[in-house]
Amino acid sequence: MPHVIVEYSANLEPKMDIGALIAALHEAALATGLFDIDGIRSRAVRRDVYKVGDGNPENGYVFITTRVGEGRPAEARENLGKSLLSTTETVLADLIATTPVSLAVEVHEIDRTMTFRRNTIRERRNQETSS
């Protein structure tokens, strides 16, 4: 169950299309081949209370946390992180050119022993393909 979670400072919202960023990151993550389309979830969280760097109100941030299942090789996780950062830089190129912004991506492994789930998306897709 991979996750792409984009956290961003509220001051950036008028200057960026968060829907376009989520769509691009979702596709970039899928393009790595590391994830099953039925399991991936991509979302954004706006942060209204924040302080970035020296506190200048123009400063903003986009922080992407990616959570992947255990067992992916370190090189694959590294490539995922680099791909997501590159995608973010491309989608937000105009913002980056005009606004002081901190971009970061972290890739974390999900501990299977502490994860509990049911995915009816996969169940629905299996029913559709067998009909």
TORPA-232701 format. One record per atom (N, C-alpha, C, O): y, z, x; residue in one letter. Coordinates in Angstrom, 1 decimal. Layout:
N
+--------+--------+--------+------+
|     py |     pz |     px | resn |
+--------+--------+--------+------+
|      Y |      Z |      X |    a |
...
+--------+--------+--------+------+
***
This chain:
131
+--------+--------+--------+------+
|     py |     pz |     px | resn |
+--------+--------+--------+------+
|   -1.2 |    0.0 |    0.8 |    m |
|    0.0 |    0.0 |    0.0 |    m |
|    1.2 |    0.0 |    0.9 |    m |
|    1.8 |    1.1 |    1.1 |    m |
|    1.7 |   -1.1 |    1.4 |    p |
|    2.8 |   -1.2 |    2.2 |    p |
|    4.1 |   -1.0 |    1.4 |    p |
|    4.2 |   -1.4 |    0.3 |    p |
|    5.1 |   -0.5 |    2.1 |    h |
|    6.4 |   -0.3 |    1.4 |    h |
|    7.5 |   -0.8 |    2.4 |    h |
|    7.4 |   -0.6 |    3.6 |    h |
|    8.5 |   -1.4 |    1.8 |    v |
|    9.8 |   -1.7 |    2.5 |    v |
|   10.9 |   -1.0 |    1.7 |    v |
|   11.2 |   -1.4 |    0.6 |    v |
|   11.5 |    0.0 |    2.4 |    i |
|   12.5 |    0.8 |    1.7 |    i |
|   13.8 |    0.6 |    2.5 |    i |
|   13.9 |    1.0 |    3.6 |    i |
|   14.8 |    0.1 |    1.8 |    v |
|   16.1 |   -0.1 |    2.4 |    v |
|   17.1 |    1.0 |    1.8 |    v |
|   17.3 |    1.1 |    0.6 |    v |
|   17.6 |    1.7 |    2.8 |    e |
|   18.6 |    2.7 |    2.4 |    e |
|   19.9 |    2.2 |    3.0 |    e |
|   19.9 |    1.8 |    4.2 |    e |
|   21.0 |    2.3 |    2.2 |    y |
|   22.2 |    1.7 |    2.7 |    y |
|   23.4 |    2.5 |    2.2 |    y |
|   23.4 |    3.2 |    1.1 |    y |
|   24.5 |    2.5 |    3.0 |    s |
|   25.7 |    3.3 |    2.6 |    s |
|   26.4 |    2.5 |    1.5 |    s |
|   26.5 |    1.3 |    1.5 |    s |
|   26.9 |    3.3 |    0.5 |    a |
|   27.5 |    2.7 |   -0.7 |    a |
|   28.7 |    1.8 |   -0.3 |    a |
|   29.0 |    0.9 |   -1.1 |    a |
|   29.4 |    2.0 |    0.8 |    n |
|   30.6 |    1.2 |    1.1 |    n |
|   30.2 |   -0.2 |    1.4 |    n |
|   31.1 |   -1.1 |    1.4 |    n |
|   28.9 |   -0.5 |    1.7 |    l |
|   28.5 |   -1.9 |    2.0 |    l |
|   28.2 |   -2.7 |    0.7 |    l |
|   28.2 |   -3.9 |    0.8 |    l |
|   28.0 |   -2.0 |   -0.4 |    e |
|   27.5 |   -2.7 |   -1.6 |    e |
|   28.4 |   -3.9 |   -2.0 |    e |
|   27.9 |   -4.9 |   -2.4 |    e |
|   29.8 |   -3.7 |   -2.0 |    p |
|   30.6 |   -4.8 |   -2.5 |    p |
|   30.5 |   -6.0 |   -1.5 |    p |
|   31.0 |   -7.1 |   -1.8 |    p |
|   30.0 |   -5.8 |   -0.3 |    k |
|   30.1 |   -6.8 |    0.8 |    k |
|   28.7 |   -7.5 |    1.0 |    k |
|   28.6 |   -8.4 |    1.8 |    k |
|   27.7 |   -7.1 |    0.2 |    m |
|   26.4 |   -7.6 |    0.5 |    m |
|   25.6 |   -7.8 |   -0.8 |    m |
|   25.9 |   -7.2 |   -1.8 |    m |
|   24.6 |   -8.7 |   -0.8 |    d |
|   23.8 |   -8.9 |   -1.9 |    d |
|   22.5 |   -8.2 |   -1.7 |    d |
|   21.6 |   -8.7 |   -1.0 |    d |
|   22.3 |   -7.0 |   -2.2 |    i |
|   21.2 |   -6.2 |   -1.9 |    i |
|   19.9 |   -6.8 |   -2.5 |    i |
|   18.8 |   -6.7 |   -1.9 |    i |
|   20.0 |   -7.5 |   -3.6 |    g |
|   18.9 |   -8.2 |   -4.2 |    g |
|   18.3 |   -9.3 |   -3.2 |    g |
|   17.1 |   -9.5 |   -3.1 |    g |
|   19.3 |  -10.0 |   -2.6 |    a |
|   18.9 |  -11.1 |   -1.7 |    a |
|   18.2 |  -10.5 |   -0.5 |    a |
|   17.2 |  -11.0 |    0.1 |    a |
|   18.7 |   -9.3 |    0.0 |    l |
|   18.1 |   -8.7 |    1.2 |    l |
|   16.7 |   -8.2 |    0.8 |    l |
|   15.8 |   -8.4 |    1.6 |    l |
|   16.5 |   -7.6 |   -0.3 |    i |
|   15.2 |   -7.1 |   -0.7 |    i |
|   14.2 |   -8.3 |   -0.8 |    i |
|   13.1 |   -8.2 |   -0.3 |    i |
|   14.7 |   -9.4 |   -1.4 |    a |
|   13.8 |  -10.5 |   -1.6 |    a |
|   13.4 |  -11.1 |   -0.2 |    a |
|   12.2 |  -11.4 |    0.0 |    a |
|   14.3 |  -11.2 |    0.7 |    a |
|   14.1 |  -11.8 |    2.0 |    a |
|   13.1 |  -10.9 |    2.8 |    a |
|   12.2 |  -11.3 |    3.5 |    a |
|   13.4 |   -9.6 |    2.7 |    l |
|   12.5 |   -8.6 |    3.5 |    l |
|   11.1 |   -8.6 |    2.9 |    l |
|   10.1 |   -8.6 |    3.7 |    l |
|   11.0 |   -8.7 |    1.6 |    h |
|    9.7 |   -8.7 |    1.0 |    h |
|    8.9 |  -10.0 |    1.5 |    h |
|    7.7 |   -9.8 |    1.8 |    h |
|    9.5 |  -11.1 |    1.5 |    e |
|    8.9 |  -12.3 |    1.9 |    e |
|    8.6 |  -12.3 |    3.4 |    e |
|    7.5 |  -12.7 |    3.9 |    e |
|    9.5 |  -11.7 |    4.2 |    a |
|    9.2 |  -11.6 |    5.7 |    a |
|    8.0 |  -10.7 |    5.9 |    a |
|    7.2 |  -11.0 |    6.8 |    a |
|    7.9 |   -9.6 |    5.2 |    a |
|    6.8 |   -8.7 |    5.4 |    a |
|    5.5 |   -9.4 |    5.0 |    a |
|    4.5 |   -9.3 |    5.7 |    a |
|    5.5 |  -10.1 |    3.9 |    l |
|    4.3 |  -10.9 |    3.5 |    l |
|    3.9 |  -11.9 |    4.5 |    l |
|    2.7 |  -12.2 |    4.7 |    l |
|    4.9 |  -12.6 |    5.1 |    a |
|    4.7 |  -13.7 |    6.0 |    a |
|    4.0 |  -13.2 |    7.3 |    a |
|    3.4 |  -14.0 |    8.0 |    a |
|    4.0 |  -11.9 |    7.6 |    t |
|    3.3 |  -11.4 |    8.8 |    t |
|    1.8 |  -11.4 |    8.6 |    t |
|    1.0 |  -11.4 |    9.5 |    t |
|    1.3 |  -11.5 |    7.3 |    g |
|   -0.1 |  -11.5 |    7.1 |    g |
|   -0.8 |  -10.2 |    7.1 |    g |
|   -2.0 |  -10.0 |    7.0 |    g |
|    0.1 |   -9.1 |    7.3 |    l |
|   -0.5 |   -7.8 |    7.3 |    l |
|   -0.8 |   -7.2 |    6.0 |    l |
|   -1.5 |   -6.2 |    5.9 |    l |
|   -0.2 |   -7.8 |    4.9 |    f |
|   -0.2 |   -7.1 |    3.6 |    f |
|   -0.8 |   -7.9 |    2.5 |    f |
|   -0.8 |   -9.2 |    2.6 |    f |
|   -1.4 |   -7.3 |    1.6 |    d |
|   -1.9 |   -7.8 |    0.4 |    d |
|   -0.8 |   -7.9 |   -0.6 |    d |
|   -0.1 |   -6.9 |   -0.8 |    d |
|   -0.6 |   -9.1 |   -1.3 |    i |
|    0.5 |   -9.2 |   -2.2 |    i |
|    0.4 |   -8.2 |   -3.4 |    i |
|    1.5 |   -7.9 |   -3.9 |    i |
|   -0.7 |   -7.8 |   -3.7 |    d |
|   -0.9 |   -6.9 |   -4.8 |    d |
|   -0.4 |   -5.4 |   -4.5 |    d |
|   -0.2 |   -4.6 |   -5.4 |    d |
|   -0.2 |   -5.2 |   -3.2 |    g |
|    0.1 |   -3.8 |   -2.8 |    g |
|    1.5 |   -3.6 |   -2.3 |    g |
|    2.0 |   -2.5 |   -2.4 |    g |
|    2.2 |   -4.6 |   -1.9 |    i |
|    3.5 |   -4.5 |   -1.3 |    i |
|    4.5 |   -4.1 |   -2.3 |    i |
|    4.6 |   -4.6 |   -3.4 |    i |
|    5.4 |   -3.2 |   -1.9 |    r |
|    6.5 |   -2.7 |   -2.8 |    r |
|    7.8 |   -2.7 |   -1.9 |    r |
|    7.8 |   -2.1 |   -0.8 |    r |
|    8.8 |   -3.3 |   -2.4 |    s |
|   10.1 |   -3.4 |   -1.7 |    s |
|   11.2 |   -2.9 |   -2.6 |    s |
|   11.2 |   -3.2 |   -3.8 |    s |
|   12.1 |   -2.0 |   -2.1 |    r |
|   13.1 |   -1.4 |   -2.9 |    r |
|   14.3 |   -1.0 |   -2.1 |    r |
|   14.2 |   -0.9 |   -0.9 |    r |
|   15.4 |   -0.7 |   -2.8 |    a |
|   16.6 |   -0.2 |   -2.1 |    a |
|   17.1 |    1.1 |   -2.7 |    a |
|   16.9 |    1.3 |   -3.9 |    a |
|   17.7 |    1.9 |   -1.9 |    v |
|   18.3 |    3.1 |   -2.3 |    v |
|   19.7 |    3.2 |   -1.8 |    v |
|   19.9 |    3.2 |   -0.5 |    v |
|   20.7 |    3.2 |   -2.6 |    r |
|   22.1 |    3.4 |   -2.2 |    r |
|   22.4 |    4.8 |   -2.0 |    r |
|   22.0 |    5.7 |   -2.8 |    r |
|   23.1 |    5.1 |   -0.9 |    r |
|   23.5 |    6.5 |   -0.6 |    r |
|   25.0 |    6.6 |   -0.7 |    r |
|   25.8 |    6.0 |   -0.1 |    r |
|   25.4 |    7.5 |   -1.7 |    d |
|   26.8 |    7.7 |   -2.0 |    d |
|   27.4 |    8.7 |   -1.0 |    d |
|   28.7 |    8.7 |   -0.8 |    d |
|   26.7 |    9.6 |   -0.5 |    v |
|   27.2 |   10.6 |    0.4 |    v |
|   26.6 |   10.4 |    1.8 |    v |
|   25.4 |   10.4 |    2.0 |    v |
|   27.5 |   10.1 |    2.8 |    y |
|   27.0 |    9.7 |    4.1 |    y |
|   28.2 |    9.9 |    5.1 |    y |
|   29.4 |    9.9 |    4.6 |    y |
|   27.9 |    9.9 |    6.3 |    k |
|   28.9 |    9.9 |    7.4 |    k |
|   28.2 |    9.1 |    8.5 |    k |
|   27.1 |    9.4 |    8.9 |    k |
|   28.9 |    8.1 |    9.0 |    v |
|   28.3 |    7.2 |   10.0 |    v |
|   29.2 |    7.3 |   11.3 |    v |
|   30.4 |    7.1 |   11.2 |    v |
|   28.5 |    7.6 |   12.4 |    g |
|   29.2 |    7.6 |   13.7 |    g |
|   30.4 |    8.5 |   13.7 |    g |
|   30.3 |    9.7 |   13.5 |    g |
|   31.6 |    8.0 |   14.1 |    d |
|   32.8 |    8.8 |   14.2 |    d |
|   33.4 |    9.2 |   12.9 |    d |
|   34.5 |    9.8 |   12.8 |    d |
|   32.8 |    8.8 |   11.8 |    g |
|   33.3 |    9.1 |   10.4 |    g |
|   34.3 |    8.1 |    9.9 |    g |
|   34.8 |    8.3 |    8.8 |    g |
|   34.6 |    7.1 |   10.6 |    n |
|   35.5 |    6.0 |   10.1 |    n |
|   34.9 |    5.5 |    8.7 |    n |
|   33.7 |    5.1 |    8.7 |    n |
|   35.7 |    5.5 |    7.7 |    p |
|   35.2 |    5.1 |    6.4 |    p |
|   34.7 |    3.7 |    6.3 |    p |
|   34.0 |    3.3 |    5.4 |    p |
|   35.1 |    2.8 |    7.3 |    e |
|   34.6 |    1.5 |    7.3 |    e |
|   33.2 |    1.3 |    7.8 |    e |
|   32.5 |    0.4 |    7.5 |    e |
|   32.7 |    2.3 |    8.6 |    n |
|   31.4 |    2.3 |    9.1 |    n |
|   30.4 |    2.4 |    8.0 |    n |
|   30.5 |    3.1 |    7.0 |    n |
|   29.3 |    1.6 |    8.2 |    g |
|   28.2 |    1.6 |    7.2 |    g |
|   26.9 |    1.5 |    7.9 |    g |
|   26.8 |    1.4 |    9.1 |    g |
|   25.8 |    1.6 |    7.1 |    y |
|   24.5 |    1.5 |    7.7 |    y |
|   23.5 |    0.9 |    6.7 |    y |
|   23.7 |    1.0 |    5.5 |    y |
|   22.5 |    0.3 |    7.3 |    v |
|   21.3 |   -0.2 |    6.6 |    v |
|   20.1 |    0.3 |    7.4 |    v |
|   20.0 |   -0.1 |    8.6 |    v |
|   19.3 |    1.2 |    6.8 |    f |
|   18.2 |    1.7 |    7.5 |    f |
|   16.9 |    1.3 |    6.7 |    f |
|   16.8 |    1.6 |    5.5 |    f |
|   16.0 |    0.7 |    7.3 |    i |
|   14.8 |    0.2 |    6.7 |    i |
|   13.6 |    0.9 |    7.2 |    i |
|   13.3 |    1.0 |    8.4 |    i |
|   12.9 |    1.6 |    6.3 |    t |
|   11.7 |    2.2 |    6.6 |    t |
|   10.6 |    1.4 |    6.0 |    t |
|   10.6 |    1.0 |    4.9 |    t |
|    9.6 |    1.1 |    6.9 |    t |
|    8.4 |    0.3 |    6.5 |    t |
|    7.2 |    1.2 |    6.6 |    t |
|    7.0 |    1.8 |    7.7 |    t |
|    6.4 |    1.3 |    5.6 |    r |
|    5.2 |    2.1 |    5.7 |    r |
|    4.0 |    1.2 |    5.5 |    r |
|    3.9 |    0.4 |    4.5 |    r |
|    3.1 |    1.3 |    6.4 |    v |
|    1.9 |    0.4 |    6.4 |    v |
|    0.7 |    1.3 |    6.5 |    v |
|    0.7 |    2.4 |    7.1 |    v |
|   -0.4 |    0.7 |    6.1 |    g |
|   -1.7 |    1.4 |    6.2 |    g |
|   -2.1 |    1.6 |    7.6 |    g |
|   -1.7 |    0.9 |    8.5 |    g |
|   -3.0 |    2.6 |    7.8 |    e |
|   -3.5 |    2.9 |    9.1 |    e |
|   -4.3 |    1.8 |    9.7 |    e |
|   -4.9 |    1.0 |    8.9 |    e |
|   -4.3 |    1.7 |   11.0 |    g |
|   -5.2 |    0.8 |   11.7 |    g |
|   -4.6 |   -0.6 |   12.1 |    g |
|   -5.3 |   -1.4 |   12.7 |    g |
|   -3.4 |   -0.8 |   11.7 |    r |
|   -2.8 |   -2.1 |   12.2 |    r |
|   -2.5 |   -1.9 |   13.7 |    r |
|   -2.0 |   -0.9 |   14.1 |    r |
|   -2.8 |   -2.9 |   14.5 |    p |
|   -2.5 |   -2.9 |   15.9 |    p |
|   -1.0 |   -2.6 |   16.2 |    p |
|   -0.1 |   -3.1 |   15.4 |    p |
|   -0.7 |   -1.9 |   17.3 |    a |
|    0.7 |   -1.6 |   17.6 |    a |
|    1.5 |   -2.9 |   17.7 |    a |
|    2.7 |   -2.9 |   17.3 |    a |
|    0.9 |   -3.9 |   18.3 |    e |
|    1.7 |   -5.2 |   18.5 |    e |
|    2.1 |   -5.8 |   17.1 |    e |
|    3.2 |   -6.3 |   16.9 |    e |
|    1.2 |   -5.7 |   16.1 |    a |
|    1.4 |   -6.2 |   14.8 |    a |
|    2.5 |   -5.4 |   14.1 |    a |
|    3.4 |   -5.9 |   13.5 |    a |
|    2.5 |   -4.1 |   14.3 |    r |
|    3.6 |   -3.2 |   13.7 |    r |
|    4.9 |   -3.5 |   14.4 |    r |
|    6.0 |   -3.5 |   13.8 |    r |
|    4.9 |   -3.7 |   15.7 |    e |
|    6.1 |   -4.1 |   16.4 |    e |
|    6.7 |   -5.4 |   16.0 |    e |
|    7.9 |   -5.5 |   15.7 |    e |
|    5.8 |   -6.4 |   15.8 |    n |
|    6.3 |   -7.7 |   15.3 |    n |
|    6.8 |   -7.6 |   13.9 |    n |
|    7.8 |   -8.2 |   13.6 |    n |
|    6.2 |   -6.7 |   13.1 |    l |
|    6.8 |   -6.5 |   11.7 |    l |
|    8.2 |   -5.9 |   11.8 |    l |
|    9.1 |   -6.4 |   11.1 |    l |
|    8.4 |   -4.9 |   12.6 |    g |
|    9.7 |   -4.3 |   12.7 |    g |
|   10.7 |   -5.3 |   13.2 |    g |
|   11.9 |   -5.3 |   12.7 |    g |
|   10.4 |   -6.1 |   14.2 |    k |
|   11.3 |   -7.1 |   14.8 |    k |
|   11.6 |   -8.1 |   13.8 |    k |
|   12.8 |   -8.6 |   13.7 |    k |
|   10.6 |   -8.6 |   13.0 |    s |
|   10.8 |   -9.6 |   12.0 |    s |
|   11.8 |   -9.1 |   10.9 |    s |
|   12.7 |   -9.8 |   10.4 |    s |
|   11.6 |   -7.8 |   10.5 |    l |
|   12.5 |   -7.3 |    9.4 |    l |
|   13.9 |   -7.1 |    9.9 |    l |
|   14.8 |   -7.3 |    9.2 |    l |
|   14.1 |   -6.7 |   11.2 |    l |
|   15.4 |   -6.6 |   11.7 |    l |
|   16.1 |   -8.0 |   11.8 |    l |
|   17.2 |   -8.1 |   11.4 |    l |
|   15.3 |   -8.9 |   12.3 |    s |
|   15.9 |  -10.3 |   12.4 |    s |
|   16.2 |  -10.8 |   11.0 |    s |
|   17.3 |  -11.5 |   10.8 |    s |
|   15.4 |  -10.6 |   10.0 |    t |
|   15.7 |  -11.0 |    8.6 |    t |
|   17.0 |  -10.4 |    8.1 |    t |
|   17.8 |  -11.0 |    7.5 |    t |
|   17.1 |   -9.1 |    8.4 |    t |
|   18.3 |   -8.3 |    8.0 |    t |
|   19.5 |   -8.9 |    8.6 |    t |
|   20.5 |   -9.1 |    7.9 |    t |
|   19.5 |   -9.2 |    9.9 |    e |
|   20.6 |   -9.8 |   10.6 |    e |
|   21.0 |  -11.1 |   10.0 |    e |
|   22.2 |  -11.5 |    9.9 |    e |
|   20.0 |  -11.9 |    9.7 |    t |
|   20.3 |  -13.2 |    9.1 |    t |
|   20.9 |  -13.1 |    7.7 |    t |
|   22.0 |  -13.7 |    7.4 |    t |
|   20.3 |  -12.3 |    6.8 |    v |
|   20.9 |  -12.2 |    5.5 |    v |
|   22.2 |  -11.5 |    5.5 |    v |
|   23.1 |  -11.9 |    4.7 |    v |
|   22.5 |  -10.6 |    6.4 |    l |
|   23.7 |   -9.9 |    6.4 |    l |
|   24.7 |  -10.4 |    7.5 |    l |
|   25.6 |   -9.6 |    7.9 |    l |
|   24.5 |  -11.6 |    7.9 |    a |
|   25.3 |  -12.1 |    9.0 |    a |
|   26.8 |  -12.0 |    8.8 |    a |
|   27.6 |  -11.6 |    9.6 |    a |
|   27.3 |  -12.4 |    7.6 |    d |
|   28.7 |  -12.3 |    7.2 |    d |
|   29.2 |  -10.8 |    7.3 |    d |
|   30.3 |  -10.6 |    7.8 |    d |
|   28.4 |   -9.9 |    6.7 |    l |
|   28.7 |   -8.5 |    6.8 |    l |
|   28.9 |   -8.0 |    8.2 |    l |
|   29.8 |   -7.3 |    8.5 |    l |
|   27.9 |   -8.3 |    9.0 |    i |
|   27.9 |   -7.9 |   10.4 |    i |
|   29.1 |   -8.4 |   11.2 |    i |
|   29.6 |   -7.7 |   12.0 |    i |
|   29.5 |   -9.6 |   10.8 |    a |
|   30.7 |  -10.2 |   11.5 |    a |
|   32.0 |   -9.5 |   11.2 |    a |
|   33.0 |   -9.6 |   11.9 |    a |
|   32.0 |   -8.8 |   10.1 |    t |
|   33.3 |   -8.3 |    9.6 |    t |
|   33.4 |   -6.8 |    9.4 |    t |
|   34.4 |   -6.2 |    9.2 |    t |
|   32.2 |   -6.1 |    9.6 |    t |
|   32.1 |   -4.7 |    9.2 |    t |
|   31.3 |   -3.9 |   10.3 |    t |
|   30.3 |   -4.4 |   10.8 |    t |
|   31.8 |   -2.8 |   10.8 |    p |
|   31.0 |   -2.0 |   11.7 |    p |
|   29.8 |   -1.4 |   10.9 |    p |
|   30.0 |   -0.6 |   10.0 |    p |
|   28.7 |   -1.8 |   11.4 |    v |
|   27.5 |   -1.4 |   10.7 |    v |
|   26.3 |   -1.1 |   11.6 |    v |
|   26.2 |   -1.8 |   12.7 |    v |
|   25.6 |   -0.1 |   11.3 |    s |
|   24.4 |    0.3 |   12.1 |    s |
|   23.2 |   -0.2 |   11.3 |    s |
|   23.0 |    0.1 |   10.2 |    s |
|   22.3 |   -1.0 |   12.0 |    l |
|   21.1 |   -1.5 |   11.4 |    l |
|   19.9 |   -0.9 |   12.1 |    l |
|   19.9 |   -0.8 |   13.4 |    l |
|   18.9 |   -0.5 |   11.4 |    a |
|   17.7 |    0.1 |   12.1 |    a |
|   16.5 |   -0.2 |   11.2 |    a |
|   16.6 |   -0.2 |   10.0 |    a |
|   15.3 |   -0.3 |   11.9 |    v |
|   14.1 |   -0.5 |   11.2 |    v |
|   13.1 |    0.5 |   11.8 |    v |
|   13.0 |    0.6 |   13.1 |    v |
|   12.4 |    1.2 |   11.0 |    e |
|   11.3 |    2.1 |   11.5 |    e |
|   10.0 |    1.7 |   10.8 |    e |
|   10.0 |    1.5 |    9.6 |    e |
|    8.9 |    1.6 |   11.6 |    v |
|    7.6 |    1.3 |   11.0 |    v |
|    6.7 |    2.6 |   11.1 |    v |
|    6.6 |    3.1 |   12.2 |    v |
|    6.2 |    3.0 |   10.0 |    h |
|    5.4 |    4.2 |    9.9 |    h |
|    4.0 |    3.9 |    9.4 |    h |
|    3.9 |    3.0 |    8.5 |    h |
|    3.0 |    4.6 |    9.9 |    e |
|    1.6 |    4.4 |    9.3 |    e |
|    1.4 |    5.5 |    8.2 |    e |
|    1.9 |    6.6 |    8.3 |    e |
|    0.8 |    5.1 |    7.1 |    i |
|    0.4 |    5.9 |    6.0 |    i |
|   -0.9 |    6.6 |    6.3 |    i |
|   -1.9 |    5.9 |    6.6 |    i |
|   -0.9 |    7.9 |    6.2 |    d |
|   -2.2 |    8.7 |    6.4 |    d |
|   -3.0 |    8.5 |    5.1 |    d |
|   -2.7 |    9.0 |    4.1 |    d |
|   -4.2 |    7.8 |    5.2 |    r |
|   -5.1 |    7.5 |    4.1 |    r |
|   -5.6 |    8.8 |    3.5 |    r |
|   -5.8 |    8.8 |    2.3 |    r |
|   -5.8 |    9.8 |    4.3 |    t |
|   -6.4 |   11.1 |    3.7 |    t |
|   -5.4 |   11.8 |    2.8 |    t |
|   -5.8 |   12.6 |    2.0 |    t |
|   -4.2 |   11.5 |    2.9 |    m |
|   -3.2 |   12.1 |    2.0 |    m |
|   -2.5 |   11.2 |    1.1 |    m |
|   -1.4 |   11.4 |    0.6 |    m |
|   -3.1 |   10.1 |    0.8 |    t |
|   -2.6 |    9.1 |   -0.2 |    t |
|   -3.5 |    8.9 |   -1.3 |    t |
|   -4.7 |    8.8 |   -1.2 |    t |
|   -3.0 |    9.0 |   -2.5 |    f |
|   -3.7 |    9.0 |   -3.8 |    f |
|   -3.1 |    7.9 |   -4.7 |    f |
|   -1.9 |    8.0 |   -4.9 |    f |
|   -3.9 |    7.0 |   -5.2 |    r |
|   -3.3 |    5.9 |   -5.9 |    r |
|   -4.2 |    5.2 |   -6.9 |    r |
|   -5.5 |    5.4 |   -6.8 |    r |
|   -3.7 |    4.4 |   -7.8 |    r |
|   -4.4 |    3.5 |   -8.6 |    r |
|   -3.4 |    2.3 |   -8.8 |    r |
|   -2.2 |    2.5 |   -9.0 |    r |
|   -3.9 |    1.1 |   -8.6 |    n |
|   -3.1 |   -0.1 |   -8.7 |    n |
|   -3.6 |   -1.0 |   -9.8 |    n |
|   -4.6 |   -1.8 |   -9.6 |    n |
|   -3.0 |   -1.0 |  -10.9 |    t |
|   -3.4 |   -1.8 |  -12.1 |    t |
|   -2.8 |   -3.2 |  -11.9 |    t |
|   -3.2 |   -4.1 |  -12.7 |    t |
|   -2.0 |   -3.5 |  -11.0 |    i |
|   -1.5 |   -4.8 |  -10.7 |    i |
|   -2.7 |   -5.7 |  -10.2 |    i |
|   -2.9 |   -6.8 |  -10.7 |    i |
|   -3.5 |   -5.1 |   -9.3 |    r |
|   -4.6 |   -5.8 |   -8.8 |    r |
|   -5.7 |   -6.0 |   -9.9 |    r |
|   -6.3 |   -7.1 |  -10.1 |    r |
|   -5.8 |   -5.0 |  -10.8 |    e |
|   -6.7 |   -5.1 |  -11.9 |    e |
|   -6.3 |   -6.3 |  -12.8 |    e |
|   -7.2 |   -7.1 |  -13.2 |    e |
|   -5.0 |   -6.4 |  -13.1 |    r |
|   -4.5 |   -7.4 |  -14.0 |    r |
|   -4.7 |   -8.8 |  -13.4 |    r |
|   -5.2 |   -9.7 |  -14.0 |    r |
|   -4.4 |   -8.9 |  -12.1 |    r |
|   -4.6 |  -10.2 |  -11.4 |    r |
|   -6.0 |  -10.6 |  -11.4 |    r |
|   -6.3 |  -11.8 |  -11.5 |    r |
|   -7.0 |   -9.7 |  -11.2 |    n |
|   -8.4 |  -10.0 |  -11.2 |    n |
|   -8.8 |  -10.5 |  -12.5 |    n |
|   -9.7 |  -11.4 |  -12.6 |    n |
|   -8.3 |   -9.9 |  -13.6 |    q |
|   -8.7 |  -10.3 |  -15.0 |    q |
|   -8.1 |  -11.7 |  -15.2 |    q |
|   -8.8 |  -12.5 |  -15.9 |    q |
|   -6.9 |  -12.0 |  -14.8 |    e |
|   -6.3 |  -13.3 |  -15.0 |    e |
|   -7.1 |  -14.4 |  -14.3 |    e |
|   -7.3 |  -15.5 |  -14.9 |    e |
|   -7.6 |  -14.2 |  -13.1 |    t |
|   -8.3 |  -15.2 |  -12.3 |    t |
|   -9.7 |  -15.4 |  -12.8 |    t |
|  -10.3 |  -16.4 |  -12.6 |    t |
|  -10.3 |  -14.3 |  -13.5 |    s |
|  -11.7 |  -14.5 |  -14.0 |    s |
|  -11.7 |  -15.1 |  -15.4 |    s |
|  -12.8 |  -15.4 |  -15.9 |    s |
|  -10.5 |  -15.2 |  -16.0 |    s |
|  -10.4 |  -15.8 |  -17.4 |    s |
|  -10.5 |  -17.3 |  -17.4 |    s |
|  -10.4 |  -17.9 |  -18.5 |    s |
+--------+--------+--------+------+
***
